[in-house]
Amino acid sequence: MLRLALRVPREHADIALAELLSLVPAGVEERDLGDRIEYAVYGAPGEIPSLPDLQAAAGGVLVEVITEEVADDWGERWKAFHQPITIGDRLHVRPPWADAPPAGTQDIVIDPGQAFGTGAHDTTRLCLELLLELEPGGELMDLGCGSGVLAIAAAKLGWDPVRGVDHELESVDATRENAAVNGVEVDVSRFDLLRDGPAPTAPTMVANLLRPLLLAVARAGFRGSVPERLIISGLLREQADEVAAAFGVHGLQETARREGGDWAAVLLCR
Ligand SMILES: C[S@@+](CC[C@H](N)C(=O)[O-])C[C@H]1O[C@@H](n2cnc3c(N)ncnc32)[C@H](O)[C@@H]1O
């Protein structure tokens, strides 16, 4: 098993992380080294992205790459990295090996597997916070569903039916499996938001995608009716105004914003 670590200057870390997460959706381990931040991925040779791809993702800001064989405890480290989180005292997102939460919260079990979305990443957490502010009910569409964490949370909160799309087969499979483990129904299919035309819609939508993809969705528009409520996330704080404004052509206006770490999520309503 290999551990491949990239070190970037602290001031460029947020940009590098955004790019890396699009390449390594299951998440990266983060270590604060003072003026540098280290992001590490684990996997067998051939499973993790190639060094040239990672270098390209980190762009010109990469300082150092460290590749090491990791000892047998890598699995424990990976588990320690994926900790449960509670959102708004109502949702508890945990990996399968963590204890069930105390009564009173919705228990959402997500196996980090190959798809993005353990709930712990700020972009997912901020989406869940905004979702908790909405009156649940009716149909919901999750664009870029990853592990299915947002779709599953929505189903548990009372949206029905819940649908999700992702361009990666791993994400479609992970969402199906995680939905089954959580005892909810999510209708998930493969859809490429860059190639397959306007986004499929529902009255309530969540889209935890990065800036370029959200701008592409705003440009391509919606396949059905414009959603009444759309949560956009995956935005660095300084990107949120631009991307929220891009949905203005569809009559969607910002009504709430949540920020955490370097990230922002915005609720747009018609
Ligand atoms: C930041 S992750 C969000 C995952 C999950 N919804 C969450 O909030 O944790 C973005 C997801 O969008 C998917 N994605 C990226 N490009 C896409 C595209 N062109 N079409 C559809 N899905 C895409 C990725 O596979 C990934 O699962």
The ligand as an ORCA input file, in Angstrom:
! r2SCAN-3c Opt
* xyz 0 1
  C     -17.843     17.244     -4.412
  S     -18.512     15.672     -4.874
  C     -20.071     15.702     -4.014
  C     -20.542     14.347     -3.551
  C     -21.732     14.357     -2.606
  N     -22.907     14.905     -3.265
  C     -21.421     15.159     -1.365
  O     -22.004     16.231     -1.193
  O     -20.613     14.736     -0.529
  C     -18.946     15.997     -6.564
  C     -19.539     14.824     -7.296
  O     -19.847     15.265     -8.626
  C     -19.532     14.237     -9.525
  N     -19.259     14.839    -10.834
  C     -18.124     15.456    -11.230
  N     -18.227     15.813    -12.529
  C     -19.454     15.409    -12.965
  C     -20.140     15.498    -14.199
  N     -19.579     16.057    -15.279
  N     -21.392     15.006    -14.297
  C     -21.975     14.419    -13.216
  N     -21.366     14.302    -12.010
  C     -20.125     14.790    -11.870
  C     -18.327     13.540     -8.921
  O     -18.203     12.212     -9.422
  C     -18.635     13.609     -7.442
  O     -19.308     12.455     -7.008
*
